[in-house]
Amino acid sequence: MGAVALIGLIKVVVVFVALLLTAALVTYMERKVIADMQARVGPNRWGPFGLLQAIADGIKLFFKEDFRPAAADRWTYAIAPAAAMVPSFLAIAVVPLGDHVTVGDRRVDFVIADINIGILYFLAMGSLGVYGVVLAGWASGSKYPLLGGVRSTAQLISYEIALGLSLVPIAMVAGSLSLSDIVAAQAGTVGNVTFFDGIPVLEQLQDIFSIVPNWYIWSQWPAFAIFFVAGIAETNRAPFDLPEAETELIAGYHTEYSGIRFAMFYLGEYIHVVVLSAVAVSLFFGGWHGPGLGILPWLWPLLWFLAKTLVVVYLIIWLRATLPRLRYDRLMWLGWKRLIPAALLWIVVTATVNTEGVSRNIRLAVFVVLAGLILAWVGRGDPRLAFAVNPQSGDDRGSA
């Protein structure tokens, strides 16, 4: 029992430190990527290529004054940043980061808690973060943080439903709610596909499937699209960063925060982005599965998982640099009238084609046709749908 507790404690410490370092890397990555897209240099003062900029920012914020407004509720104001940050740390506990290793006669898995309800645990931890935002908005004693907290609550309610529904097809196909089981189900390659038999031009393409990874992204890409959009909205990232719209709410729910408490909000946001990307990799991109070189077999799964996660993070950063902020009514319209119906429809599609007795070719054909119809319906748009950009300022990405 003592060895099990010690291994668990080591896992927690290692993952905690690794998550902090990854979040610091993501902050640097975001500033560099956006700077490159805007023809700027980005951080280049602290360390080689500016790699230590995140450490410099952390030191600066740590020594800044921790000011509390006179009208703020003392204790609630103090615990709100921790309430927003801690759930992001806890969510990583069920994500398998790599293959297992054998230490002596004991098997050690690269996951803190391999529970059979991993998906539900992730959804629960993701929704808990909003309490910190709401508490910060209410306890600050100012109208702007309060409006930001109310916005965040409405946004989370709208998109948490779509986020949860998008994971139902994955659980149906994998037959489990455990992230480890879902990753294990994506091992190997797609295999034999006879869909193009009898078509000479396309028949040779079937051999390609013998080397294509057996990831759920190929058959469940509508679920991934819904999960990805709803996940970004849950993290309050652009173009869904309405709770902290500068032109309307100054800085939103953390307007009255400074110093280390302000840093905790931003750290929680970036950790949430990393965890969201890690869960997306586990659910749709095969998790830690990938080719290795035969040496250090325990290391290659970790490197593959990190590389895939950073690719998803890059996509989130790309969207922030590309898209302006949605108007608030359009944000609600997208969540309730597009994502939730599309998620429900895709559950029906997955249940239909996952029925016993239906051939693989028929399933593939139904997936392709219905997925195309769903995409066309979701992208049909609304003539009133518009991104709100302040016409008086080209740099202003806030709501008009």
Sequence and secondary structure as in RCSB ss.txt:
>XXXX:A:sequence
MGAVALIGLIKVVVVFVALLLTAALVTYMERKVIADMQARVGPNRWGPFGLLQAIADGIKLFFKEDFRPAAADRW
TYAIAPAAAMVPSFLAIAVVPLGDHVTVGDRRVDFVIADINIGILYFLAMGSLGVYGVVLAGWASGSKYPLLGGV
RSTAQLISYEIALGLSLVPIAMVAGSLSLSDIVAAQAGTVGNVTFFDGIPVLEQLQDIFSIVPNWYIWSQWPAFA
IFFVAGIAETNRAPFDLPEAETELIAGYHTEYSGIRFAMFYLGEYIHVVVLSAVAVSLFFGGWHGPGLGILPWLW
PLLWFLAKTLVVVYLIIWLRATLPRLRYDRLMWLGWKRLIPAALLWIVVTATVNTEGVSRNIRLAVFVVLAGLIL
AWVGRGDPRLAFAVNPQSGDDRGSA
>XXXX:A:secstr
 HHHHHHHHHHHHHHHHHHHHHHHHHHHHHHHHHHHHTT     SSSGGGTTHHHHHHHHHHTS     TTS HH
HHHHHHHHHHHHHHHHGGG   EEEEEETTEEEEE S   TTHHHHHHHHHHHHHHHHHHHHHHT SHHHHHHHH
HHHHHHHHHHHHHHHHHHHHHHHHT S HHHHHHHT SB     TTTT HHHHGGGGGGGTSB  TTTT HHHHH
HHHHHHHHHTT TTS GGG HHHHTTGGGTT  HHHHHHHHHHHHHHHHHHHHHHHHHHS TT     SSSTTHH
HHHHHHHHHHHHHHHHHHHHHH   B HHHHHHHIIIIIHHHHHHHHHHHHHHTSTT  HHHHHHHHHHHHHHHH
HHHTT  TT  B   TT TT  S  
